[in-house]
C-alpha cells in the first residue's frame, strides 16, 4: 500500500499540522488540537465547510440508517437505543483520535497529509517495542486491507438495497394507487430475480464511478441528500402515526441476536474511512472538528429516532430496510425511488476511498499513455466485484451485519484507540486514558468475533429459515 496522499486529477490536497515549536502536539491528549494551531498547505480550491459537511453526512447516512429498526428489534426497545447512543459517542471519539494522531505525525514529519494506514505505521514506529517498529509497515497494509473490505462491503450493500427496493416497486406497479391505507392488500406481480436487477444496475454504477473529483461529486451528493431528506420526512410522518401499544415489545432481546445488532449498528457509523480524506480536501481544515461533531450529532439523532420509531410502528414485522415496510401506494413508492436515488450517488462517495488506495499504485506501473485506460478498467473491475459479491449474498440484513462486524468494528473501534496508545505512550499517557483505549478496543474485538460468527451462522441457515426481505408489507 502506498503512503502517498490521496490524489485527484483536478484537486489539490489539504491537511493541517501543528505549528508549535515543540515536537508534541498542542491541545490535550483527549481531543483535537486547538484550531489556531492548524496550518493549511496547498492552494485555495479545496472544499468548503458546507461541501465537507455534505460529504460527511452522505458518507454516514445510507442503508445502515434504514436497517437500524431491525437492529433495535435484535437488541430490545430499551437496550437498542441506549446501545446506539453509546456506540455513537465511542465511534465519534475514535474519529477524533484518528484525526488527532494524523495531525501529530503531519507535524513530526512535516507532511501535508497522513492517511489512516500511514498514521498506524508511524504509530507503530513510535512504540518502544523493537518488533513492532521493525514490522510497522504491516500496520499500513492491514489498515489498507480493512479499508478496502469495509468500503467495498458498503458498496455491496448498496447493490442489494437498490435491487430489493426496485424489485418491490416494479412488482407492485400494476396495483399501485393513491390509496395509502395500511390495510389494503396489493397483489404482487411476478418479476425477475433481484440478482438480475443488480446486473441491470451495474453499467450505471460503473459510469458513476468514473467521476473522480470530490467537488463534482459534492453536487450529486447535495441532490442525493435532498432526495434522502425528503424521503426521511415522509417516512417519519408515516411511522409516527398509528403506533400500536408497545407493551408487548421486549425491553431487551435475547443475547443470541445482540451480535446482529452490533454488526448493523457499527455498520451504520460507516464514515471513519472518509474522515481523513475529507479533512485533507478542505480549504480551511481548522473547521473540520466542528463539522465532525455537528455532523455526527445529526447522524446519531437520526439513527436513534428512526430506529426506535420504526420498531415501535412495525414491531416484529420490521424488515431489513424500513422502506420495504411502507405501503404500496404512489407516495411511498416514490419514497423508495428517491431514497434509492440517494443511495446510488452515495456509492460513488464510498467507492472513492478504496479506489484511491488500490488504483494509483497500479496506474503508476504503466506508462502515462495507458494511465487513463488502466484507471477506468480498474474501476470497472472493482465495481463488478461488489456486484458479484452482492449477488452471492442477496440478504440485506446479513450483508450489513457481516460487513459491520468484520471490518467496520476494526476500523471504527479497534484500531484508533490502539493507535493513540502507540502514538503517545512514549511521551507519557495517563493510566485512565490507556485503560479507556484498551476497553474500547476490547469491546470492538468482542463485537468483531461474536458478530461475525453469528452472521455466518445465519448465512449458513437452510433456505426455509430465511426471511424473504423483498416481500411486501401491507
N, C-alpha and C positions, 0 to 999 in steps of 0.2 A: 504494500500500500504506500502511496506517496504522501509525504508530509506537506507538500506544497499547498498553498491556499487555494480554495475553490475558485475556478476560473469561469469566465463568460466572455464571449467574443466582444460584446459591446459594453462591458461592465467593469468598472474599477472596484477593487476590494477595499473595504474599510474595516478597521478594528480599532481597538483602543489599548493604550499601555499606560503604565503608571509613570509619573514624571518626578517622583520624589528622588532625592539623591541617594537614599539608602537602597539596598538590594531587596528589602522586603516590601510587600505591597502595602499601601496605605489602607486605612479603614480597619475595622475589626475583623477577626477571623471568621465570624459567623455570617457575614453579609457581603454585599458588594462594596467595592472601594468607593470613595467619595466621588461624585460626579465631577468635581473640579479637578480631579487627578487624571481624568481621561485626556488622551491626546489622539486626534484623528490623523490617519495617514491617507493619502490619495487625493483625488480631485473632488469636485463638488457635485457630481452627478449621481450620488448614491440615493437610496430610497429614503423617503421622508418618514417621520414617525407614524403618519397615518397609513402609508403603504405597508410599513413593517407590522403595524397592529393588524391590518387586514390579513397579511400572510400568517401571522401568529394564530389568529382566530381560525383561519382556513386550515392551518395545519393541525388544529385540535378538535374542531367541530366537524364531525363526519359520521360515519356509520357507527362508531363507538357510542356516540350520544344516543342514537336510536335503539341500540341494543341494551342500554342500561336498565330499562324497566324489567327485562327478563333477568338481568343480573341481580336486581333487587329481589326478585322472586327467589333466586337461588340463595340469597342471604337472609331475607326476612324484612318485613316492613319497618322495623326499628334498627336492626343491626346493619341493614344495607346502606341507608343514607348516612349513618354515623361512620361506617367504614369508608364510604366515598369521601366524606369530609376529611377524615384523617389522611387518606391516600392522596387527596388533592393537596393538602398542606405539605406533606412529605415530598410529593413529586415536584412542586414548585420550589421548595427548599433545595432539592437536588439540582434543579436547573440553575439556581443561583450559585450553588457550589461550583458547577461546571464552568460558568462564565467567569467567576472569580479566579479559579485556578488558571484558566486560559489567559486572563489578564496578567496574572503573576508571571507566567512564562514569556508572554509578549515583552514584558519589561526586562526580565532577566536576560533574554537572548536578543533583545532589540529586534523583534519580529513584528510585522504588521498584522499577522493573523496566525493563531494556533488553532487547529481544528480539534475535534474530540479525541481522535486517535493520537494526534501529536501531544495533546495535554497529558494523556495517560502515559505515553512513552517518556516524556520529560519527567513526569511524576515518579515513575519507577527509577529513572536515573538519579533522582534526588534522595532515594532511600538509603539507609545505612547498609542494607544487605548487598553484598558483592554479587550474589547470584542474580538478584532482581535487576541490578544495574547492567549486568552482562546480557541479560535476556530482555531488556527493556523494549526492544523493537517488537517483540511479540505482543506487548500491550497494544501497540498501534494496530497490529494486524488483527488481533481479536476484536477490538472495538470496530474496526472497519468491517469485519465479517458480520458482527451483530447489527451494525447499521444497515448493511445491505439486506440481511434477512428481515429486519424489522420493517424497513420502508417498503420493500417488495412484498412483504406479507400484507401490509396495509393495502397495497395495490391489488393483491389477490382478493381481499375482502371487498374492495370496490367493484370488481367484476361480478362477484356473487350477488352483491346488493343490487346493482343495476339490472342484472338478469332477472332476479326474483321480482322486482317491482315492475319491470316492463312486462314480464310474463303475466302477472296478475292483472295489470291494466288491460292488456290485449285480450286476455281470457274473458274478462267481464265487459268488454266493449259493447257487445250486442245487447246486453241487458242494462247498460248504464243509463240512468235517467237523472232528473233533477231531484228525485225523492231521496233524501239522505237519512231517512228514519232507520234506526239501527236494527229494527226487527224485520226489515224487508229482505227476502231471500232472492239471491241472484244465481241463476244457473250459469255456471262457468262453461265457456266454450272450449273444447279441446284445442290445444295449440302445441307448438313444437316444444321440445325439452329445453329447460333453462340453459343447458350447456350449449345449445345451438344459438341462443341469444348472446352468450358470451363470445362465440366465434363471430357473430354478426357485428358486435361492438368493436372487435379487435382493430379493424382498419382505421376507425375514427379515433381511437385512443392513440394509436401509433402516430397519426398526423398531429395530434395534440402535443405529444412529447417532443416533436421536432422544434417546438418553441423553447428556446434555451435562455431567454433573457428574463430575469425576475421582474423588471419594470414592465415588460409586456404582459407577463403572467399576472401582474397585480391588477390589470384591467379586467381580465377574465375572473380573477379572484373576487373583485368587487361585485361583478354581476352575479357570480355564484353565491356570494354572501347575501345579496339582496334576495335572490330566489329562495335560499335556505331560510332566511329570516322570515320572509312571508309565509313559507311553509310551516315553520315552527309556530307562528302566531295562530294559524288555522288549526294546527294540531292541538295547541294549548286550549283554544276556545272549545274544541270538541271534548277533550278529556276531562275538563273541569265540570262539564255538565253531566248530570245523572250519575254521579259517583255512588256506587252501591255501598251498603253497610260494610265497613272494613273489619268488623269484629271477627270474621272468620279467617282473616289473613294472619299467618303466624308472625310473631314479633321477631323470631329468629328461626331460620330454616334449618334443615338437617345439615350437620357438618360435612356430609358427603358432597353436597352441592356447593359448599362455600368456595372450594378451589375454582369452580367455573365462574363464580362471581369475581374472584380475584383476577383471573385472566381477562375477563371482559372489562373490568374496571381499569386495570392498568393499561389495557389496550386503548381505552378512551383517552387517557392522558398521553397522547401519542406524539406530542410536539417536541420532545427533547432533541430529536435528531435534526431539527431545523433551527434550533435556538442560536447556535454559533454562526451558521451561515447567514441568518437574518441580521444578527448583530454586526457581522462583518460587512454587510452590504449597506449599512446605514450611513446617511450623510452626517448625522450627529449622534454617534453611538453613546454619548453620555445620557441620552434619553431612554436607552434600552431598559434599564432596571425598572423604571416607572411603567413602561409599556408592558414588560413581562408580568409585573404584579397586577396591573389593571386588567390586562387581557386574560390572565389565568383566573382572576377572581370572577370575571364574567363567565368564563368557561365552567368553573366549579359550580356556580349558582345555577346555570342551565342544567348541568348534569344532575344535580340533586333534585331540583324541582321536577324535571321531566321524568326522571326515573320513578320518583315517588307517586306522582300523579298518574303516570301511565300504568303502574302496577295497581294502584287503587281503582282505576277505571276498568281495567280488563281482567284483573285478578289472575286466576290460574290459566286463563286462556291467552295470556300475553305471548306474542311470537318473537322470533329472533330480531325483527325490526318492527318498531311500533307502527310504521307505515302500513304494514301488512294487516293490521287490525282495523284500519279505517274502513268505513262503509264504501261500497262500490257505487258511488254517485259521482257526477261530473266534478263537483267541487273537490272531493278528496282524491279522485283520480288525478286531477290537476296538481294537487299537493305532492303526490307520489312522483309525478313527472318533474315538477320543479325541484324537488329535493334530489332527484336523480341527476338533473342538470347541474346542480351544485357539486354533487359527488364526482361527476365526470371531470370537472375542472380541478377539483381537489387532487385527483390522480396526478396531474402534472406537477403540483407543488410537492407532493410526497415523493414522486419519482425523481425530482431534482437532486436529492441527496445521494442516492445510490448511483445515479448516472454520473455525478461529479467525482465519485470515488473510483468507479470502475473504468469509465471511458477515457479520461485524459491520459493516464499512463499507457493505455493501449494505443491511442491515437499517436502518441509521441514516438511509437516504434515504427511508424510508416512515414513515407515522405509527405511533404506538405501538399503535394498534388493530390494524394489519395486521402488526406486527412478528413475532409468533409464527408466523403462517401463512407469511410470506415465508421465515423461518428454516427451517421444515420443508420447504418446497418446494425451497429451495436445497440442502438436504441430500439430498433425493430426486434432484435433478439431478446432483449430484456423484457420488453412489454409482452412478447409472445410467451416467455417463460411464466410470467404472472398469470396469463390467461390459461395456460395448460394446467398449472397448479390449482387454479380455481375450478377448472373442470373436473379435476381428480377428486377434490373435496368440496362438493357444492352445498355443504351445510353451513349457513352463515354463522349461526351461534357458535359452533365448534371451531370454525376457522378463526373467528375473533378471539375466543378463549385460548386457543393453541398459540397463535401469534403473540398474544399478550403475555402468556406465561413463559414462553421460550425466550423471546428477545426483548420485549418491552420491559420486563422486570429487570433484566440485566442492565440495560442502558439507563433506565429511569431510576432504579433503586439500588442496585448492587455496586456498579462502577463509581458513581460520583462520590459517595462517602469514602470509599477506599482511596480514591484519587486525592481527596482532601487530606487524609492521613499521610499518604505518600509525599504530598507536596510540602506540608508544613511540619511534619514530625521532627525533622532535624532542626527546625527553628524554634521548637518548643510549642506544645499544644496543651491546653487544659485537659485534665483527665476526663472531665464531663463531656467535652467535645469529642474525644476519642470514643468514649462509651456510646455517645449518641450515634456516631458514624457506624460503629460496629453493629449496634442494634438495628439501624436501618438496613444495612447490608444483609444481616441475618434474616430479617423479615422478607426482603426481596428474594433471598436464596430459597427459603422455605416455600414461598409462593411459586418460585420457578419450578422446584421439584414436584410439589404436590399438584399444582395447577396443570403442568404438562402431563403428568401421569394420568390424571383424571380425564383430561380432554382426549388423550389417546385411548383410554378405556371406552369412552363414549363413542369415539370414531369406530372402534372395533365391534361395537354392539351390532347384533343382527338387524337387517333392514326392517323387520317387523317392529323393532323397538324404537325406530327413528320417527320423530315427528316431522311431518311434511311442512316445511317452513313457508311454502308458497301457497298453501291452501287459504282460501278467503275466509275472513271472519265476518259474519253478518249479524 
